[in-house]
Amino acid sequence: MNLLEGKVALVTGGTSGIGRASAILFAREGARVALTGRRIEEGRAVVAEIEAAGGTAVFIQADLGNIGGIPGIIAEVVARYGRLDVAFNNAGVGGGGPIETLNEAAWDRIVDTNLKSAFFCLQAEVAQIRKQGGGGAIVFNGSVLANIAAPGTSIYSASKGGISSLTRAAAVELGPFGIRVNSVNPSITRTPMTTSRIETNAEGAESHPFANGIPLGRLAEPEEMAEVALFLLSDRASYVNGQVLVVDGGQSAT
């Protein structure tokens, strides 16, 4: 369908999970893709897979827990492709535990990557898009834990709740420049961040501590979240702005 034909797309945290699936899908849909991540081998492997399928991609090594490198990421994208049209701010980390066991270091690690870096990525992306004359779209990867609660997720939930609020505020501020901002809030998705806690019973059914009560009765796949991000970044969602789209198999409806 080539929903991103002719566009330059940035995917942060693009070496695994939802980010990897998104980078591959965006390239298949016609985008020239830049993906970031900390792990060089994994990043190069994603680029090789995209190029083997006839797409165009570049890997930029970056740890978004350190916001100082964010302007350089955008500069490298522009040096390679000449512009930036859409971005999926996907990079994030998990973690948590009982509230009384957590410390400032845990707060900083999770919030710096999940929320602080997302804001400063947005800032740098918007500066480049406005320099080009406006237009474009930005999507954040949030979490259903911004909408529902689970024990042991206080800091993570706070970071993702911040993403939902940031999405709405940015959409109102940036809409006049033709820049749409939305977010996708996934439920438990089969990624390296979650697989260690997936259990399979004798009948082959899978479970996860945070996946109880999902009406569809299964975990999500990264490709399913990538499809939603693709839609929100594409012109098919040209009038969708400021929305936090929960993609959770019905979990938050129970």
N, C-alpha and C positions, 0 to 999 in steps of 0.2 A: 504493500500500500504506500510505502515511502512517505510516512507521515512527517518525517523530519528532513525531507529532501532539501539539500542546499544549506542546511543549518549547521552551526558549530555548537556542540553540546559538551558541557563539563559535568562529570560525575565524580563527586568526592567519595572516598571509601569504595573505590571501584574494583578492588582486587578479589573480593569474595562476596558471597551472599547476594542480597538484593542489589548492591552496587554493581557487582560483576554481571548479573543477569540484565541489569539496565543498560550497562555499557554495550553489551553484545546486541541487545534488542535495538537500541538507538542507532547503532551502526547499520544494522540490517534494515532499518527504516530510513536510511539515507543520510544520517548525520555523520559529520566528521567529529570524532569523539576524542576528548582528552579525559583521562581518568587518573585520579590520585590514589595514593595508598602508601603505607609504610614498607611493605614487603616487595622488594625489587623483583624477585623471581616470579611471584604471583602476578605482579603487574605486567611483566613482559609476556607471561603466558596468556593473559587476556588479550593483549595487543596481537599476539601471534594468532590466536583463534579468530579475532576479528579480521585480520588481514588475509588469513587463509580462506575466509568466506567472501573475500572481495571488498571488504570495508576498509576504512581509514581510521587509525587510532594512534595515540601517543600516550605513553605512561609518564607521569610526573611524580617522582618520589616526594612525599610530604607527610609530616606528622601534624595533623591539625590540632593536636593538643597545644601546639606552639603557633599562635596566630601571627607571629612575625613573618612567617613564610608565605602568607596568603597573597599579598600583592604580587609576589614573584610568580605564583601559580598563574594568575591571570595574565601577567606579562608574557609568560611562556606560551600560554594558549594563543595569545594574539600574535606573538612572533611566529608561531607555527602555522596558524590558520588565517590570521588577518582580522579576526573579529570573534565575538562571543554572542550567541543568540539565546541559548537556553541553558539552564543549570539544574542539576538534581543534587541538592545538598544532603547527601546520604550518610556521610561519615558519622560514626557513633561508637560508643563503648557501652557495655553492660556493667553490672556489678551492683552490690548492695548488701543487705543483711539487716538484722534487727536494729532498730533505731539507736538503741543504747550502745551498740558495738561500733558505730560509725564515727569517723573522725574527720578533721578538716581535709586531710590528704585525699580521702575517699570522695568528699564533696568536690574538691577542686578537679580531680581526675575526670569525674563523670560530667560535671557541669561545663568544664572548660572545653571538652571535646563535643559534647552533645548540643550545647546551647551557645556558649561564647563563640566558638569557632563558626557555628552556623550563622550567627549575626555578622561576623566580620567577613565571611565569605559573601553573604548577601551584599554587604556594603561595597566590596570590591567589584562584584559582578554588576551591580547597579551602576557604578561609576563608569564601567566600560560600556555597558549597553546604552547609557545616556549619551556618552561621547559619540556613539554611532548614530544617534538620532532618536533613541527610544525604541519601544516595542520589545518583544521578547517575553520570556516566561521563566519563572523560578519555582521549583518545587522543593519542599523540605520533606525529609523522612521523619515522621513523628513516631507515635506508638499508641496503641489502644489503651495503654496504661496512663495516658493523659485523660482518658474518659471513664475508666473503671479503676478499681483498686485491688491490690494484692499485697499480702504481707511481705516485708523484706525488700520493697521496691521504692522506698521513700525518695531517695535522691534521684534515681532514674526517672521516676514518675514526675518529680518536680522539673527536671530538665526537659522532659517531653511536653509537659504542660506549658512550659515557657515557649516551646516551638509553636504550639497552637496559638498562643496569644501573639507571638511575633508574626505569624502568618497573617492574622487579621489586621494588625496594625500596619504592616508593610504594604498590604494590598490597598488599604485606604490611602496611604501616602503616595504610593507609586502608580496607582491606577491612572492618574492624569497624564503620566508619561507613557502610557500604553504598556506598562510592565505589569503582567499578571503574577500574583504570588498565591500559591496554594500549598497544601501539605497532604500527604497520605499517612494515615495512622494504621499500621498493620497490627494484626494479632500475632501470636507466635508463629514464626515462619521458619522453615527448615534451613537454617544457616549454621555456619561454624560457631556462632555465638550461642546457639540454643541446643545443638544436637547432643551435647554432653549430658543434658538432663532429660532427654527423650527416653522413655521406657516402652518396651514392647511386651505385651502379655502373651500367654500361650496361644491365643487365637490370632495373634498377629496385629492386634489393635495397638496403636501408639497413644501415649499420654505424656503430658508435660505438666509440671506444677502450676503453670499459669494458663493452661489451655482447657481447664474444666468448663463444661457447659457450652461448648461451641456447637450450635445446632447442626452445622454441616458435618460434625463428627470427625474432623481431621485437621491436621496442621496445614498451614498455607505453604505454597511453594514460592521461591524467590521470583520466578517468572511471572506469577500472578500479580505481585506487587509492581514489578517492572512494567507490566501492561498498563496499570493504573497511572504510574508516573508518566509513561509515554502519552497517554490520553491528555493528561493535564498540561503537558508541555506543548502539545500539538495544537494546530489551528482548529481542530475539532472542538476544543474547549475554549474557543475564542471569547466566550462571555462568562467563563467560570473564573471567579476572582475572590480571594479571601476565604476560600472554603477549606475546611478540615475534613477530608473524606476518610471515614472510618472503613477499613477493609478487614473485617474480622470474622467472617463466616456467621455473623449474627450474634457473636458473643456478648456484645454490649446491649443487645436487645432483650436478653433474658432477665 
